[in-house]
């Protein structure tokens, strides 16, 4: 929870302890790193995926699934790969640790009926990320939302969400915020359009409290949470067109990823050229935004207008 904010209540209380205990080591990220290390070693020893499958006694599709992080690997099968790829003992021990971590179920799997598989996978990446850079033109980033603002967004955001699902979706959004705390808190760099601050989601009182929450996060955790605003006066800018997030991870083996979520589609972008385009876009757009202090001042002024 944010410093200075009240303790968890409502939907957030139900998941906060579970989320805090599991979010800092994501099974999705551990499976991804395991797959990358296996693929890199396979290529070093000169195996194609098909040749590796024949040597181990499995099909090529299984090898590819493991290397992409989408197929769970039992201990016996990993031991066969370690032997075939001639890993050193220390590396083998690290791989087994990753495999054991990847075998766990993240807390988000309890909500598999609510969300598509790709969004659940994104939750796993977010749970293991070290830094998120985001641009949102119309809404406050989910990790920085108050519970009442999140409820208003979820209720009004789409006609495909059933009313009976609202509270469970709010619970998930609040559980994700546990990553802002703990021994290794997630860093967030949020670019927001001025329009996201003025859109009266939930009405002026809800919006006013949301803006106060933003100010509190930005001023009490300046080294962890950066909030910068693109004022209307900027006009057209490099990120014009839609929201996106760039996720960075603590392991140097893991590249950045991009998450996009729009009205009719969601997408995890992992192609290095496309990810680089987003990194450049974010950097250039950030340069056009107000500085941190000026952004907080603007948020405060708009919050006063709400009340």
QUIGILIN-V26784 format. One record per helix or strand. SS is the DSSP state (hx for helix, st for strand). FROM is the first residue (numbers start at 0). TO is the last residue. If there is no record, write none. Layout:
ss=SS from=FROM to=TO
ss=SS from=FROM to=TO
This chain:
ss=hx from=10 to=21
ss=hx from=26 to=43
ss=hx from=48 to=55
ss=hx from=59 to=66
ss=hx from=74 to=84
ss=hx from=88 to=101
ss=hx from=106 to=110
ss=hx from=116 to=127
ss=st from=128 to=135
ss=hx from=141 to=143
ss=hx from=146 to=156
ss=hx from=162 to=179
ss=st from=186 to=192
ss=hx from=193 to=197
ss=hx from=203 to=219
ss=st from=224 to=229
ss=hx from=231 to=233
ss=st from=243 to=248
ss=st from=256 to=260
ss=st from=265 to=268
ss=hx from=271 to=287
ss=hx from=291 to=305
